Every structure is written in structure tokens, then in C-alpha cells.
Amino acid sequence: MEKQTILIVDDEEINRAVLSITFGDDFQILEAADGREALACIDAHPGEIVAVLLDVMMPVMDGFEVLRILGERKMLEQL
């Protein structure tokens, strides 16, 4: 069975690395360093991402803005 995919979004590389190690045996991991990258990644992998681990305090676009946009797109129920 193919692993499900999760997206880890954090501006701190060490946090992404720790979470990737923690979940990497059970899930395929995608990473983004800010909210804009996260949205681009979600758009590039429609229907593939089963969960998003989202930091709320990031430069460029914070996690609250990502959630707002995903809500507007009616995507929160899908993730």
C-alpha cells in the first residue's frame, strides 16, 4: 500500500526536519517554508494531501492566512 501524504509547513528548517523524521516512516512528506509555498504545494498535489502540519507564525504568509484562504476555497474539509 502506498503511503499517504502530509504537508509540513514551518519557516524553521529544523522543525520541518524533526517532523519529517517523526512521520517519515509512515507518511510521504512534503515540505513548505511559508504559507505561499504551502498553498502552491496544495495546488500542485490536488487530492493527495491528507493532513497539513501548519505553523501559525511565519514570514510572507502566516498559518492563519493559509487557513483563511483554504476556508474560502472550501478545502478545509478535504484536508
N, C-alpha and C positions, 0 to 999 in steps of 0.2 A: 504494500500500500504506500502511495506517495505521501510525503509529509505535507501537512497543512502549512500555510504561510502566515507569519506575523510580521508586522512592521514596527520597528523600534525607532522612535523619534526623540532625539535628545541632542542638544548642542555640544554636550561634553562627550568626547570620543571614548573616554574611559568608561562612562556609564553605558554607552552602547556596547562596548566590548564585554563588560561584565554580564549584561543581559543576554548578549549573543551566546556567551559561554553557558550561561544558565539554561537557556531554552534551546540551544542549537542541536542537542541530541534528539529532541522531539519535534522540532519545527524547522521549516526552511525560514531563514531570516532575511528580511530586507531592512535597510537602514536609511534614515534621513537625518540631516543635521539641523533642520529647521522646518517650520510649518510649510513653507512653499515647496521644499523638496518632498515633504510628506504628501501633499496634495498631488504633486506630479507623479509620485510613486503609486499612489492610489489610482490615479487616472491611467497609468501605464499597465496596471495589473487588475483590470476590472473583474470582480467576482472571485479573485484568488486569495485575497487577504481576509483571514478570519478574525483577527484581533489587531488592535493598534495600542502599543505601549507609548503613551504620549506625555512628554514633559510639558509643563504649562508655562514655564519661564524660559523663553528662548528669544534670541535676536531675530530680526527680519519679520517673522510672524510667530506669535506665541500660540500655545496649545489651545487657549480659549478661542482664538480667532479660527483655528482649524476646526474646532468643534462647531462653531457658528456656521462656517461655510458648509461643512458636512451636513448639518441640520437643514440648511437652506436647500441643499441638493437631495434631501430625503434619503441620505445614505447611512445615517446612524443605526438604523435597524438592520442594515446589511452587514455591518462590521461587527 
